[in-house]
Amino acid sequence: MKNLSASLNTHLNGEVTSLTSCWQISRRDGVVIYLTDHDVDLVVAGQLYRASDGYNRSPLKGSSGTSTDEMDLTGYLNSSWLKEDDLIAGLFDFAEIKLSLVNWQDPSMGVIPLRKGWIGEVSWRDGQFKAELRGLSNALKRNLGQLFTPDCSADLGDNRCKVDLIALGFSDIVASVSDPQIFKLINFAGLSGDLSGGIAHFTSGANAGQKIEISSWVFSDLEITLYLPCPYPLLAGDLVTVYPGCDKRFATCRNRYSNQINFRGFPHVPGIGSLLEVADD
């Protein structure tokens, strides 16, 4: 049940209403964006909700069961609050969204909260973007359980792996850049392959704060190749901390990290080959 002010209740019970929707988008980096689909800006509870900023929303779908309440938010990438580089950088991944209605003639009446959720899948092309809003019930659709596989199911350095990944980090400097995915380091002297599957954490420059997975490291060239391009221009002199990777095999866990006690796989589980073996006479 929603608690509304007396004046807003009276407005809703009148013959004509003047309602408009307002969005509050809270990114994980702390940036909060306020939007409205009204034709002029609105001040609601002391916050300025910007209008005519290039977005539309689909009809709101609701369910009394466990089906996910979903809605699509669409708009143009030239909007002042959204840039393509920000999408590539993942700044809007899993951002929290609150949707409400207000009386645009008198926002001081208060808000009607409609939905709270998170941004799910985001896609963009031809200068337009589309973001999916997933409701709270989406969490109930997750499959929980454990898979029995020969490889480790943990990520290097997480709470299940327990390897001190911070201690394995190496701070270095970008020497030169070939393209947004390939750059050279100055000092790191690890063997080829040591950083494959690891993380490059940029700590200065336009990409400061970005963490991108490493595809390969070639010691002879002192060159790193990333799986994804840097979202912002990468320049020589930018600082980066690199962390090693793990191929999730038991031998690697034991020989390289001495962490076999925390191995989260089942190296001796029978594989498909065992099922196809012919029984001895």
C-alpha positions in Angstrom: 0.0 0.0 0.0 1.3 3.4 -0.9 1.1 6.3 1.5 0.2 9.4 -0.4 -0.4 13.0 0.8 -4.0 14.1 1.3 -3.7 16.6 -1.5 -2.3 14.0 -3.9 -5.1 11.6 -3.0 -7.6 14.4 -3.8 -6.0 15.0 -7.1 -6.1 11.3 -8.0 -9.8 11.1 -7.2 -10.6 14.2 -9.3 -12.1 14.0 -12.8 -8.8 15.1 -14.5 -5.2 14.4 -13.4 -1.9 15.9 -14.5 0.6 13.1 -13.9 4.0 12.6 -15.4 6.7 10.0 -14.7 10.1 10.6 -13.1 13.2 8.5 -13.1 16.0 8.3 -10.7 19.0 6.4 -12.0 21.8 5.7 -9.5 25.0 4.4 -11.0 27.4 2.3 -9.0 30.0 5.0 -9.2 27.8 7.3 -7.2 26.5 9.5 -10.0 22.7 10.0 -9.8 20.6 11.1 -12.8 17.1 12.6 -12.6 14.8 12.5 -15.7 11.2 13.2 -16.5 9.1 12.7 -19.6 7.3 16.0 -19.0 8.0 18.8 -21.5 9.6 21.1 -19.0 12.1 20.5 -16.1 10.5 19.7 -12.7 11.8 20.2 -9.2 10.6 17.3 -7.0 11.7 17.0 -3.4 14.5 19.5 -4.0 15.9 17.6 -7.1 15.9 18.9 -10.6 14.4 16.3 -13.0 15.5 17.2 -16.6 13.0 17.1 -19.4 13.4 16.7 -23.2 16.7 14.8 -22.7 16.0 12.2 -25.3 14.3 9.2 -23.7 11.1 7.3 -23.9 9.7 4.4 -21.9 7.6 1.4 -22.8 4.3 0.6 -20.9 4.9 -0.7 -17.4 4.1 -4.5 -17.1 3.2 -5.9 -13.7 2.5 -9.4 -12.4 1.0 -10.7 -9.2 3.2 -13.8 -9.4 6.9 -14.3 -9.6 7.2 -13.1 -13.2 9.7 -10.3 -13.7 8.2 -6.8 -14.0 10.0 -5.3 -17.0 10.1 -2.0 -18.9 12.3 -0.7 -21.7 14.0 2.7 -21.6 15.0 4.1 -25.0 16.7 7.3 -26.2 19.5 8.9 -28.1 23.2 8.6 -27.4 23.7 12.4 -27.9 21.7 13.1 -24.8 23.5 15.2 -22.2 23.2 12.4 -19.6 24.3 9.5 -21.7 27.3 8.9 -23.9 28.4 5.8 -25.9 31.7 5.7 -24.0 29.9 5.6 -20.7 27.9 2.5 -21.9 31.1 0.8 -23.1 32.7 1.6 -19.8 29.9 -0.2 -18.0 28.9 2.9 -15.9 25.2 2.0 -16.3 25.6 -1.7 -15.7 23.2 -2.7 -12.8 22.4 0.9 -12.0 19.4 1.2 -9.6 16.3 2.8 -11.0 13.3 4.3 -9.1 10.2 5.1 -11.2 7.5 7.4 -9.8 4.6 9.7 -10.8 4.2 13.3 -9.8 1.6 16.0 -10.4 3.5 18.2 -12.8 1.2 21.2 -11.9 2.2 20.9 -8.3 5.1 18.5 -7.6 5.0 19.5 -3.9 2.1 17.2 -3.5 4.6 14.3 -3.3 5.4 11.3 -5.4 3.6 8.0 -6.3 6.3 5.3 -6.2 5.7 2.8 -9.0 8.7 0.5 -9.4 12.2 -0.1 -8.1 14.7 -2.2 -10.0 17.9 -2.4 -11.9 19.1 -1.9 -15.4 19.6 -5.3 -17.1 20.6 -5.7 -20.7 21.7 -2.6 -22.5 22.2 -2.4 -26.3 22.8 0.5 -28.7 23.2 1.0 -32.5 22.7 3.8 -35.0 22.9 6.5 -32.3 20.1 5.0 -30.2 20.2 3.0 -27.0 17.8 0.5 -25.3 18.0 -0.4 -21.6 15.9 -3.0 -19.9 14.5 -2.3 -16.4 14.3 -5.5 -14.3 12.1 -5.5 -11.2 12.9 -6.9 -7.8 11.4 -10.3 -8.6 14.1 -10.9 -11.2 16.3 -12.1 -8.4 14.0 -15.1 -7.9 14.8 -16.3 -11.4 18.4 -17.1 -10.6 19.4 -20.7 -10.7 21.2 -21.6 -7.4 23.3 -24.7 -7.0 26.7 -26.2 -7.6 28.1 -27.6 -10.8 30.5 -30.6 -10.6 33.2 -29.9 -13.1 36.9 -30.7 -13.2 37.8 -26.9 -13.4 37.5 -24.5 -10.4 34.3 -22.6 -10.1 35.8 -19.7 -8.1 37.5 -16.6 -9.5 41.1 -15.9 -8.5 41.1 -13.8 -5.4 37.4 -14.1 -4.5 36.1 -15.2 -1.1 36.0 -18.9 -2.2 39.5 -18.9 -3.7 41.1 -17.0 -0.8 44.3 -16.1 -2.8 45.5 -12.6 -1.8 45.1 -11.0 -5.2 46.1 -7.6 -4.0 49.5 -8.9 -3.0 50.0 -10.3 -6.5 49.3 -6.9 -8.2 52.1 -5.1 -10.0 52.0 -1.4 -10.6 53.4 -0.3 -13.9 53.3 2.5 -16.6 51.9 2.3 -20.1 54.9 2.7 -22.4 53.1 2.9 -25.7 49.7 2.1 -27.2 49.0 0.3 -30.4 45.2 0.5 -30.3 42.6 0.6 -27.5 43.2 -3.1 -26.8 47.0 -3.4 -27.1 49.6 -1.6 -25.1 53.1 -2.1 -23.8 54.4 -1.9 -20.2 57.7 -0.6 -19.0 58.7 -2.7 -16.0 56.7 -5.9 -15.7 58.9 -9.0 -16.3 56.5 -11.9 -15.9 56.7 -14.9 -18.2 54.5 -15.0 -21.3 51.0 -16.1 -20.2 51.4 -15.0 -16.6 48.8 -12.3 -17.0 46.4 -14.2 -19.4 42.9 -14.1 -17.9 44.1 -11.5 -15.4 43.0 -7.9 -14.9 44.4 -4.6 -15.9 43.2 -1.9 -13.4 43.9 1.6 -14.7 44.6 4.0 -11.9 45.2 7.3 -13.8 44.3 8.9 -17.1 40.9 8.9 -18.8 40.3 5.2 -17.9 41.0 5.6 -14.2 38.9 3.1 -12.3 38.4 0.8 -15.3 39.1 -2.9 -14.8 39.4 -4.9 -18.0 40.3 -8.6 -18.5 43.6 -9.4 -20.1 43.6 -11.8 -23.1 47.3 -12.3 -23.4 50.7 -11.1 -22.2 53.9 -11.5 -24.4 57.1 -11.0 -22.4 59.3 -10.6 -25.4 57.3 -7.6 -26.6 56.3 -6.4 -23.1 52.8 -6.3 -24.7 49.3 -6.7 -23.2 46.3 -7.5 -25.3 42.9 -6.9 -23.6 39.7 -8.8 -24.3 37.8 -5.5 -24.7 39.0 -2.1 -25.8 39.5 0.6 -23.3 36.4 2.8 -23.3 38.3 6.1 -23.2 41.6 7.1 -24.9 44.6 5.2 -23.4 47.9 7.2 -23.5 51.6 6.5 -22.8 52.3 7.4 -19.2 48.9 6.2 -17.8 49.3 4.1 -14.6 48.0 0.6 -14.5 48.1 -2.2 -12.0 48.1 -5.7 -13.5 47.0 -8.9 -11.8 47.7 -12.5 -12.9 45.1 -14.8 -14.2 44.2 -18.5 -13.6 43.1 -21.2 -16.0 41.2 -22.8 -13.2 43.0 -26.2 -13.5 44.0 -28.1 -10.4 47.7 -28.2 -11.5 47.8 -24.5 -11.8 46.1 -24.0 -8.4 48.7 -26.3 -6.8 51.9 -25.5 -8.6 51.5 -21.8 -9.1 49.5 -20.5 -6.2 49.9 -23.4 -3.6 46.2 -23.1 -3.0 45.0 -26.6 -3.7 43.2 -26.7 -0.3 40.8 -24.1 -1.6 40.4 -25.6 -5.1 36.7 -25.4 -6.0 36.6 -28.0 -8.7 36.5 -31.8 -8.9 39.5 -32.8 -10.9 38.8 -36.5 -10.5 35.1 -36.4 -11.6 34.5 -38.8 -14.5 34.3 -37.1 -17.9 32.4 -38.0 -21.1 35.2 -40.3 -22.0 34.4 -42.6 -19.0 30.8 -42.9 -20.1 31.9 -44.0 -23.6 34.4 -46.6 -22.5 33.6 -50.2 -23.4 33.4 -52.6 -20.5 36.1 -55.3 -20.2 35.1 -58.8 -20.9 
